[in-house]
Amino acid sequence: MKTVLLMYGPMLVVGSALMVVNFKVGKSELVLAGLKETGKMIVGWLPLIALMFLVTGQANALIARYMDNMREVLSGTRGMLAVIFAGVITPGTMTSAPIIKQLWALGHNHGPIIVYFLASNLVNIQITLLRAPMLGKDATMTMFWVGVVVTLACAGFFLVFRR
């Protein structure tokens, strides 16, 4: 219950406060317009969220099945390239977080897991495409290329200084 409150509580407070502000500014008309926008976003995002959960579930099942081989898969240059590629194509933090949690719990070398985290948050294709309409092309591409440099630098660091 405490986790649910920590996760949803702040958003519930902010959402409620915005509804109050909208009501004071534009009465029920503005509140209804906000709820209509909410509905559009739910309909638009629900399929994507369902697919993200599908990817996460399948990846977790695969990792659990080949847990013993993960140390070998995640080692060396090929392993580092594999985790960068996986981070680039993994659809967002909702998907990568459970994968990172499971790999971290296995007690593996944390370097590849950190590089996967960076790639999945900084250079991820889907996140980049979602940023573009909000931030514009220039800001999005700057963030993308900074993410590429940071991810590759971190990968190089962990390849040089591996355990």
Phi and psi in degrees as a GROMACS rama.xvg file:
@    title "Ramachandran Plot"
@    xaxis  label "Phi"
@    yaxis  label "Psi"
@TYPE xy
-63.2184  -40.1431  LYS-2
-63.0612  -41.8226  THR-3
-61.2262  -43.6282  VAL-4
-64.1728  -40.1723  LEU-5
-66.3798  -35.921  LEU-6
-76.6517  -48.176  MET-7
-99.3716  -23.4569  TYR-8
-54.7531  -53.7715  GLY-9
-59.4883  -40.3354  PRO-10
-67.4489  -36.5588  MET-11
-64.6488  -42.3702  LEU-12
-64.386  -47.6143  VAL-13
-64.3275  -44.894  VAL-14
-60.6178  -43.2958  GLY-15
-64.9618  -42.3776  SER-16
-62.0106  -41.1643  ALA-17
-65.4694  -35.6356  LEU-18
-64.6721  -40.2645  MET-19
-63.6819  -45.5423  VAL-20
-60.77  -46.3276  VAL-21
-60.532  -37.8148  ASN-22
-66.7187  -41.2342  PHE-23
-67.4285  -35.0806  LYS-24
-80.3492  -46.8638  VAL-25
-130.438  18.8844  GLY-26
57.7046  -156.18  LYS-27
-67.5026  -22.1995  SER-28
-61.3178  -43.9445  GLU-29
-72.814  -36.8259  LEU-30
-62.4096  -45.4194  VAL-31
-64.4373  -37.1483  LEU-32
-62.8695  -40.0819  ALA-33
-64.9214  -41.1824  GLY-34
-66.4672  -35.0854  LEU-35
-64.2116  -43.5257  LYS-36
-62.5113  -39.3757  GLU-37
-58.8196  -46.8152  THR-38
-60.1977  -42.0552  GLY-39
-60.85  -42.8466  LYS-40
-67.2455  -39.752  MET-41
-61.1021  -47.6168  ILE-42
-62.5735  -39.3249  VAL-43
-72.2407  -36.1702  GLY-44
-92.1245  -22.9525  TRP-45
-55.9917  -46.4473  LEU-46
-61.2681  -39.2136  PRO-47
-63.8604  -44.1193  LEU-48
-63.0915  -42.1268  ILE-49
-61.0445  -42.3991  ALA-50
-66.8668  -35.2337  LEU-51
-62.8249  -42.3703  MET-52
-65.5432  -36.4014  PHE-53
-60.3446  -48.1286  LEU-54
-61.8418  -44.6368  VAL-55
-61.341  -47.2148  THR-56
-60.9585  -44.1583  GLY-57
-66.8317  -41.1243  GLN-58
-65.3576  -42.6634  ALA-59
-63.2809  -39.5432  ASN-60
-64.1347  -41.3263  ALA-61
-65.6587  -43.8679  LEU-62
-63.0929  -43.7336  ILE-63
-61.5838  -38.5065  ALA-64
-67.3794  -39.7783  ARG-65
-111.266  34.1471  TYR-66
-54.1701  -42.6792  MET-67
-66.2057  -30.2903  ASP-68
-86.1246  -9.47975  ASN-69
-62.2733  -35.7829  MET-70
-60.6795  -42.1925  ARG-71
-68.5402  -43.0324  GLU-72
-63.3628  -36.5815  VAL-73
-90.6375  10.7001  LEU-74
-102.868  154.643  SER-75
72.7113  -174.665  GLY-76
-64.2061  -42.8274  THR-77
-61.8046  -40.8818  ARG-78
-64.3706  -40.2746  GLY-79
-65.6352  -42.4326  MET-80
-63.6338  -37.2871  LEU-81
-64.3588  -42.5278  ALA-82
-71.4255  -32.0739  VAL-83
-64.9961  -47.0834  ILE-84
-60.1735  -44.6655  PHE-85
-61.4609  -40.5419  ALA-86
-65.1994  -36.7313  GLY-87
-67.2344  -36.8836  VAL-88
-96.2487  -15.2971  ILE-89
-65.3692  129.314  THR-90
-78.7986  72.7098  PRO-91
89.216  172.281  GLY-92
-63.3876  -33.2265  THR-93
-58.4305  -31.3033  MET-94
-89.4708  -42.0557  THR-95
-73.8703  -32.2466  SER-96
-58.8509  -48.2023  ALA-97
-64.6401  -33.3312  PRO-98
-67.0128  -45.6767  ILE-99
-61.0982  -43.8496  ILE-100
-59.1115  -44.2406  LYS-101
-67.7774  -43.8901  GLN-102
-66.7744  -39.6023  LEU-103
-63.1665  -41.0305  TRP-104
-64.6746  -24.4742  ALA-105
-71.6214  -14.609  LEU-106
80.0495  23.9158  GLY-107
-74.5586  172.045  HIS-108
-54.9886  123.649  ASN-109
-78.645  -14.0541  HIS-110
-54.2236  -55.8292  GLY-111
-61.9889  -31.7379  PRO-112
-69.1067  -40.079  ILE-113
-65.3656  -41.2126  ILE-114
-64.5263  -40.2374  VAL-115
-59.8629  -44.5073  TYR-116
-59.2539  -46.3394  PHE-117
-61.3275  -47.4481  LEU-118
-63.0055  -40.4726  ALA-119
-72.3028  -18.1538  SER-120
-108.258  -25.2113  ASN-121
-104.404  -34.8598  LEU-122
-119.439  11.7348  VAL-123
-63.252  133.334  ASN-124
-59.3672  -48.8496  ILE-125
-65.457  -43.1777  GLN-126
-63.2799  -39.9448  ILE-127
-61.6974  -43.3572  THR-128
-67.0082  -32.3053  LEU-129
-74.0739  -31.4897  LEU-130
-70.9632  -36.1589  ARG-131
-51.5319  -50.3665  ALA-132
-66.1634  -28.8701  PRO-133
-83.24  -40.2236  MET-134
-101.535  -18.2084  LEU-135
92.1104  161.8  GLY-136
-62.7965  -46.7128  LYS-137
-63.3025  -49.254  ASP-138
-64.5218  -40.0398  ALA-139
-63.7885  -46.0777  THR-140
-68.1764  -35.213  MET-141
-62.5928  -47.1123  THR-142
-62.0343  -40.5893  MET-143
-61.4245  -50.4926  PHE-144
-69.6253  -33.8755  TRP-145
-63.2519  -41.0534  VAL-146
-61.6257  -40.7368  GLY-147
-61.0366  -48.4337  VAL-148
-62.1753  -46.977  VAL-149
-62.985  -43.9642  VAL-150
-63.4689  -47.0775  THR-151
-66.4388  -38.4624  LEU-152
-63.7322  -42.6335  ALA-153
-65.507  -41.792  CYS-154
-61.3084  -44.7407  ALA-155
-60.9741  -42.1595  GLY-156
-58.8136  -48.2176  PHE-157
-71.061  -26.8738  PHE-158
-71.4218  -37.5511  LEU-159
-74.5314  -42.7042  VAL-160
-108.982  45.8264  PHE-161
-79.438  158.351  ARG-162
